[in-house]
Amino acid sequence: MARTLSAKKRTRQNIKRKLRNQIVKSQIKTHLKKTRLFLQQQTPNITKDLISKGLEQTYKLIDKAVSNGVIHKNKAGRLKSRITLVANKVSQKLNTNKTE
């Protein structure tokens, strides 16, 4: 148990920061899942513009988390790389479907 005032304040700050970090991480995971599901749906409404907008929003969310120190920059790069691979596969399928 903390005795000094500064130690007590530090524990209060740590609790607040932990909750904030958990919220941000949860938002990132949820957004990634929704983006993946959207990309994997085989609906005719998917266009390259929608794909790029979805990726842009995902990148923005991840980059904010990195700048706030919630996740490490290497993890952010890995997450962005994986979602980009999925998006590229979908866009390639769109190209092959249009040429056929």
N, C-alpha and C positions, 0 to 999 in steps of 0.2 A: 504494500500500500504506500502510495506517495505521501511524503510528509510535508515537503516545502510547497509554498504557493506556486512556484514555477513548475514543479513537477506535476502538481494537480492540473495546472493550466495545460501543460503538455499532454496529459492524458485526455483532457477534454478535446483538444485540437486533433489528436490522433483519431479519436472516435469519429469526429465530424469528417475528417479527411477519408477515413476508411469507408464510411457510408457513401460519400460523394464518389469515390473511386469505384465502389461496387455498382452504383447506378450507371456510371459511364460505361463500365465493362459490359453490363447487361444490355445497355442500349446498342453497343457495337455488335454483340452477339445476335441480338434480335434483328438488327438491320441487315447483317450479313446473311442470316437465314432467309429473311424475306427477299433479299436481292437474289439469292441462289434459287429460291422457289420460282420467282418471277422469270428468271432467265431459263430455267428448265421447263417451263410450261411451253407446250407446243401450240400456242395460239397465233392466229394470223395478225394479231394486233401488235406484235413485237416488231419494232423497227430499230435501226441503228441509232436513231436519235434517242429513243427511250433507253436503250442500253447505255449509251454514253452519259445520259443524265443520271441513271442509277449508279453508275460507277463514280461519277463526280460527287454525288452525295455521300457515297460510302467513303471515298478518299477524304472528303472534308471531315467527316466524323472521326476517322482514324487519325488524321493529322492533328486534329484538336486534342485528342487524347494523348498523343505523343508530346505536344507542346505543353500540356498541363502536367506531364510526368506520370500519367496513369499507366501507360504501357510503354515498353521499350521500343526504340526505333527499329530494331531488327525484327521484332514481332510484327510491327506495323507493316514493314516491307513484305514480310511473308504473307500476311493477310491480304494485302493489296495484290500481290502476285497471284495468289490462288484464285481470288475472285476475278482477276483479269483473264486467267486461263479459261475459266468457265465462260466468260463473256466472249472471248475470241472464238471458242468452239461454236457458240450459238450464232455469232455473226457469220462464221464460215458456212454453217448450215443454211443461213438465210441467203447467202450468195449462191450456193449450189441449188437451192430450191428455185431461185429466180431465173437461173440460166436454163433449167430443165423445162 
